[in-house]
Each structure stands twice: as structure tokens, then as C-alpha cells.
């Protein structure tokens, strides 16, 4: 019986870890708008929302997209990205955005600013949409 109770307690501890992603460190419940990519103004619409359980959603230039981000803060790693398939004149900007998003490895939240970056010196600067 003691072993059974010990196993139950251990399972409870493992399941109580909670969300350790950027969403829990100031990034959740906010719609983030991409302002600059590698220091240059981003010319098209691109948004990012960090949801519970590592879910991400957003609007790229033409399409809604979704995926997961489960790396613990401050790390960032987008996986399983999918999107709707509408065409528009800014489809090239959408490809640039989604490619850059998939290359980011670090995250930082400071007030109304979210910065995603990587070791290659690339950076995405987002601002909270009010």
C-alpha cells in the first residue's frame, strides 16, 4: 500500500509541472504584432498568440496559422506548423515570416515587447496589440 501511495504522489508531482514556456512568463493572453524582422520594418501583417499547453496561433500575411511551442522559457522552438491555404499578393512575406519564426530559439518578454532571436543573430521584435 505504501508503494502505491508513493507512486501516486510521484505522479502528482510530475503532472504539476505546469507550463514553463514563454506564455507563462508574460507572453500569454496577448496578440503580438511583428514590427521588425532583423532590424528592418516588416511590411506585411503578422501576428502571434501564445496559448495554453504550448499552442501558438496567428495571422501571417495571407493565412491563419497554428503550431506548438513547448520549449521552457527562455528557449523557443516552434513545431508542427500548419496554415490555411489562401493566396494573396503578400504570400512571399508570409513565407519569410513563417520561416523566420521556425528559426527562432530564444524568447524574451519585457512589458509590451516580445523578442524572438537565435544564435545566428536573427531577431523578430513584436509589440502587444492594444
N, C-alpha and C positions, 0 to 999 in steps of 0.2 A: 504494500500500500504506500509506503514511504517513497519508493522509487516512482510509482505512478504520480504522486503529488509533486515530486521533484521535476519530473518530465513536464507536467502541466505548467509549473512555474517557469521553467526554461522556455517553453513555447510562448508563454505570455510575454516574457521579456523580449524574445526575438520579434514578435509581432507588434511590439510597442515602439519600435524604432522611429516610426513616423517618417515624414517626407523631409529629406535633408537636401533637396535641390534648391536652386535659386528662387523658386516660387516661395519657399518658406523664409527667405532672407530678404524680403521686401519686394519681390517680383510678382507676387500673385494678385489677382483681382484688379489688374491694371491692363489697359490696352496700350502697348508700346508702339510708337511710330518711328520707323527708321529715318534718321535725319542725315547722317553721313555714313559713307562706306569708304574706309581707308582715307579719311580726312576730306573727301570730296562730297558735296551735297548729292543726295540720292534723288534723281529726277522723277521717280515714279512712286506710287503709293505702295507701302509695305508695312504691315503691322504684325505684331507678335503678342500672343497672350499665353501666359504660363499658368496652367491649370493644376488641379489636384492630381496626385499619382503620376506626375511627370508628363501629363498630356500637354501638348502645345497645339495651338491653332493660330490662324491669322489670315490676312488678306495679302497675297502677293499682287503684283501689278494687275493681273487679269483674274486670277483664280483664288478660291479659298484653299488653304492647305491645312494639314494636320500631321502630327507625328508624336514622338515621345522624347523626353529628356530626363533621364534618371540619374545622371552623374551627381555626386554630392557637391554642394557649394564649397569652393568657388569654381569647380570644374563644370564644363558644359559639353554635352555630346548629344547631338540630335540623331535619332534613328527612326526608321520606318516612316519616312515622309511620303505622303500621298497628296494629291491635289485634284481638284475638278479639272475639266479639260476645255475651257472656253478659250477662244482665240481673241486677241486684241492687238492693237499696234505696239503695245509695250511688252510683248511677250519676251523679248530679249532681256529686258530689265528684270523680269520675273526670274528668268534662268540665272542671271547674275546674282540676284538676291538669295535664291534658294541654294545655290552653290556656295556662296559665302557663308550662309547660316550653317550649312553642314560642315564647314571647315573650322568653325569656332571651337575653342577648347577651354576658355576661361570666361567667367562672368563676374560682374561687379555691379551692385545696386547702390546708388547714392541719391537718396531723395527721389526726385522725378527723373533720374537718369539711369539707364541701363547700358552698360558697356560690355560687349562680347568681343573677345580677342583671341589670338593664337600666337604660338611661338614664332611664326613667320613674319610677325609684325602687322598682320591684317587686323582691322578693327571695325566694328559696327557700333555706332552710337545711336541709341534710341531715347526718345523723350516720352513721358507719360502723356496720353491724350486726356485732357481735362474734360 
